Amino acid sequence: MAQIRKMECQVVIESPVDKFYDAFRTEARWIPKMSDGLMTDGKLVQGDWNSVGAIRLWSYVSRGKTEIVKELYESVDDKNKKMVFKMVEGEVLKYYKSWRTVFNISPMGEGSLVKWSMEFEKQNDDVPDPVEYADFLVTLAKNIDAYLVNV
């Protein structure tokens, strides 16, 4: 029987909650510009950028090479500053049968706390836990935060 696993990571940033949340919620098309080279391209495949049901294709740099991921913008909860993305194609699905990323941001002191939860099912028991993807998400948040603090 399939076993869905969960891994979380978090990072404290300087940006206010609303500003950082809006970068993902309403300004996602600009993430490659804000990410300092981590995300190299973003294309809308279906729907519109800001609506649930949209499908977006991202190019990103991992382990020194460019990879792609196609994600379905699965749900949004603006009140609780939470979004859910389901991966439907890409490198990550070579290792994981399913993958869902939950993004959530909340106030913390003068800044914000960004939490990423990865829910996944490994292709087999030899597949490692996705520590490198957690590291990628933390770095992405830091890079976007640095951009937002300086604009």
C-alpha positions in Angstrom: 0.0 0.0 0.0 1.2 3.5 -0.9 2.6 5.6 1.9 2.4 9.3 1.7 5.2 11.0 3.6 5.6 14.5 4.8 8.6 16.7 5.2 8.6 20.3 6.4 11.0 23.1 6.3 10.8 26.7 7.4 12.7 30.0 7.3 12.3 33.4 9.0 12.4 36.3 6.5 12.4 40.1 6.8 9.5 40.8 4.4 6.1 41.5 5.8 3.6 38.6 5.4 1.4 40.4 2.8 4.3 41.4 0.6 5.9 38.0 0.5 2.6 36.2 0.1 1.6 38.4 -2.8 4.9 37.6 -4.6 3.5 34.0 -4.9 -0.2 34.7 -5.0 -0.5 37.6 -7.5 3.1 38.1 -8.9 4.2 34.5 -9.6 5.1 35.3 -13.2 8.0 37.4 -11.8 9.4 34.7 -9.5 12.3 34.0 -11.9 13.3 37.6 -11.7 13.0 37.6 -7.9 14.8 34.3 -7.3 18.4 35.4 -8.2 18.8 32.7 -10.8 17.3 29.8 -8.9 14.2 29.8 -11.1 15.2 30.4 -14.6 11.8 30.6 -16.4 8.1 30.4 -15.8 5.4 29.8 -18.4 1.6 29.6 -18.0 0.3 26.4 -19.7 -3.4 26.6 -18.8 -5.7 29.1 -17.0 -4.4 32.3 -15.7 -1.5 32.9 -13.3 -3.5 33.7 -10.2 -6.3 31.2 -10.4 -6.8 27.8 -8.9 -6.6 25.3 -11.7 -3.8 27.1 -13.5 -1.0 24.9 -14.8 2.5 26.5 -14.8 5.8 25.2 -16.2 8.9 26.2 -14.2 12.5 25.8 -15.1 14.9 25.8 -12.1 18.5 25.0 -11.3 19.1 21.9 -9.1 22.4 20.1 -8.5 24.0 22.4 -11.0 21.6 21.6 -13.9 18.4 23.0 -15.2 15.3 20.9 -14.5 11.6 21.5 -15.1 8.4 21.0 -13.2 4.8 21.4 -14.3 2.6 22.3 -11.4 -1.2 22.5 -10.9 -2.2 25.4 -8.7 -4.5 23.2 -6.6 -5.9 25.5 -3.8 -5.6 28.8 -2.1 -6.7 30.2 1.3 -6.0 33.9 1.3 -7.2 34.4 4.8 -4.6 31.9 6.2 -2.0 32.8 3.6 -1.8 29.2 2.3 -1.4 27.8 -1.2 -1.1 24.2 -2.4 0.6 23.0 -5.6 0.5 19.5 -7.1 3.4 18.5 -9.4 2.0 16.9 -12.6 5.3 16.5 -14.6 9.0 17.0 -14.2 12.2 15.7 -12.8 10.8 15.3 -9.3 8.3 12.7 -10.5 11.1 10.4 -11.6 11.7 9.7 -7.9 8.3 10.3 -6.4 5.0 8.9 -7.5 3.2 11.9 -6.2 4.2 15.3 -4.9 2.3 18.2 -3.3 3.8 21.3 -1.9 2.0 23.4 0.7 3.2 27.0 1.1 2.1 29.0 4.2 3.3 32.3 5.6 2.6 33.9 9.0 3.8 36.9 10.9 6.9 36.5 13.1 8.3 39.5 14.9 9.2 42.2 12.5 9.2 39.7 9.6 7.5 36.5 8.6 7.8 32.7 9.0 7.6 30.8 5.7 6.7 27.2 6.0 6.9 24.6 3.2 5.3 21.2 3.6 6.2 18.5 1.0 3.8 15.6 0.8 5.2 12.8 -1.4 5.2 9.1 -2.2 8.5 7.6 -3.1 8.8 5.5 -6.3 10.6 2.9 -4.2 12.4 2.5 -0.8 15.8 3.4 -2.3 14.7 7.0 -3.0 16.1 9.3 -0.4 14.0 11.8 1.5 13.8 15.1 -0.5 16.3 17.1 1.6 17.7 18.8 -1.4 14.2 20.0 -2.4 13.7 21.4 1.1 17.0 23.2 0.8 15.9 24.6 -2.6 12.7 25.9 -1.1 14.4 27.6 1.8 17.0 29.2 -0.6 14.2 30.3 -2.9 12.4 32.0 0.0 15.6 33.7 1.1 16.3 34.9 -2.4 12.8 36.3 -3.0 12.9 37.9 0.5 16.2 39.7 -0.4 14.7 40.9 -3.6 11.6 42.2 -1.9 13.5 43.9 0.9 15.5 45.9 -1.7 12.6 47.0 -4.0 
